Amino acid sequence: MIFFTLSEPAAQRGPAWNEQQTERLIVSIAGGDTAALETLYHLTQAPLYAYLLSLLKNSADARDALQDTYLDVFTAAGRYRPEGHSRAWLYAIARNKAMMTHRRRKIRGEVPEEAGPEPWEDPSLCREERLVLSAALQSLSEEERQIVTLHAVSGFRFREVASFLELPLNTVLSKYHRAMKRLRRQLSEEEGV
């Protein structure tokens, strides 16, 4: 049983992802170390939450999927092989949780509450700035939001994003640059209003 509580996802970006530290934590988790799971959570939950929010577009579903992700990490850590791919492994678990949520919605005929993707819930932004940013992100396609979130928020390299989303590298690069150009244009238009 896990004896720590998963807090609300942090609004601030944490320290840079350290692959070796993450792998050591996963190995410790495989041995039943709940303190290592708590440490892993605090180091990785912000980018994973942003990714899940970009997929699910609902903060409650994203929080549920995030918690389920860490429960799966705890139970599956023994099967992880430390080969320098801990980030991809964690994101694959999170993506599977999001897909399960989508399937569950479809089976039940549920329509998700559209909360709008807000991966950058920066407390230093005023309410109006957050609303403008949220509206700008909604102007992107789901695939563009995923690419921007994976690269800009979660820190994946473009090559990793391409591999993870099973897209050609050039497609990822062009979609990212087009999405960022659209975001800049939309945000500058909002400032000019």
N, C-alpha and C positions, 0 to 999 in steps of 0.2 A: 504494500500500500504506500502511496506517496503522501508524505506528511508536510508538504508546504503548499501554500495557496498561490495560485497563479494570479498575479495582479493584473490590473488593466494594462494593456500594451502601452509602453512608454511613448511619449510624444516626440522625444528627442532621439536622434540617431546615436547609437552606441559607438563604442570603439570599433576600429577596423576589424574585419573578420580575420581571425588567426586560425588557419587550418590545423596546425599542429596542436594547439591548445584544444580546439574543438574535438579533434580525434582522441586526445588523451581523456577528455571528459566523457566521450562516448564509451571508451574502453572501461572507465570507472563505473559508468552507469550500467554496463553489462555485468559488472560485479555486484550490482545492487546498491550502489552509492547514490542515495537520494540527494545528498548535498551537491554532487556533481551535476545532477539533473537540474537542480535549482540554479546553479551557476550557468549551465548551458542555456537555460531559459532566459536569464537576465542578459546574457551576451547576444542572443540571437532572436529574441521575440519581436523586436521592433521591425526588422526587415521581413520576417516571416508574416507578421500581422499585415504589413503593407501589401505584401504579395497576395495573401488570402483576401484582403479587402478589395484588391483590384479584380480578383476572380469572382467573388461572391456579391460585391456591391451592397453589402449589408453588414453593418458593424457587429450586430448580435451573432449572425452566422459566422462571421470571420473570427470572433472571439471563441465561439464554440469549436470551430475547426482548429484553431490554434491550440486550445487545450487538448483536443483529441490528438493532435499532432504530437505533443509532448508525451501523452500517454503511450502512443505507439512507439515513440523513441525509447521509452523506458522498457517496453516489452520486446522490442526488436533489436536493441543495442547489441545483444549477444551474436546476432547474425551479421553485424556490420564488420567489414574488413577494412582496416586502416590503410588506405592507398592514396590519400590525398584528395578524396572526393566527399568530404563530410557535408559541405554546403549543398552539393547536388543531391545527396542522400536526404538531407532534411527537407529540401524543397520538393523532392519527389513525394515524400510522405505528406507534406502539406497539400500538394496538388491533388493527391489521391483523396484526401479528406474533403477538399472542395468539390471534386467530382462526385463523391458519395452524397454530399449535400444536394448537388444539382439533381442527381438521380432520385433521391428521396422526395424532393420537391415535385419532380415530374410524376412519380408514382402517386403521390397524394394529391396531385393537381393544384399544388400551392403556387401562388404568385408571390415572388419575393418582394418584401417591402423595399422599395428603391431608396436607399440612404445616400446613394452617390459615393463614388470612391473618393476617399480623403486620406491618401497615404501620408500626406505631410501635415499632420495635425499639430503644427508647431505652436506652442502656447505663446510665443513671442508675436505671432500674427494676431491682429485684431479680428473680430468676428467677420467684418466685411471682407477683409483680405482672404480669410478662409473660405467664405462663400464664393468669392471670385475665383479662387484657385479650384474649388470643387467644381464650379460650372465649367471652367476651362478643361479640366480633366474629363468631364462628361462629354466634351466635344470629340474626344478621341475614340477610335474603335476599341473594342475589347483587346484585340491583339496589340494595338499601339500602347494601350494602358499597361499591358503586361510587360512589353519591352521596356517602356520608360521606367516602370516600377522596378523591374529586375536590374536594370543598369543604374539608374540614377539614385534609387532609394536603397536597394539591396547590395549594390556594389559589384554585381557580376560583370565580367568582361563580355564584350560583344560576342566573342567566340563561344563563351559559355552559354549566353542567352540563346544563341542560334542552336546549339546542341540541345539545350533543355527544351526549347519550343519546337524542335525538329524543323527548323527553317534554314534556308541558305544564309550564310553570313551576310552577303550583299543585301538580301531582303531585310534582314534585321537592321543593318546600318541605314539603309534608305528610309525604312519606316520610322526609326528612331529620330533621324534628322528631320524628316517631314513633320513628325509629331511635335518635336521641340520647336520647330519654326512656327507651327500653328499655335502652340501654347504661348510663345513669345508675342506673336501678333495679337492673339486674343487678350492677353494680359495688358499689352500696351494700349489696345483699344479701350479696355476697361479703365485704365488710368486716365486716358484722355477725356472720358465722359464727365 
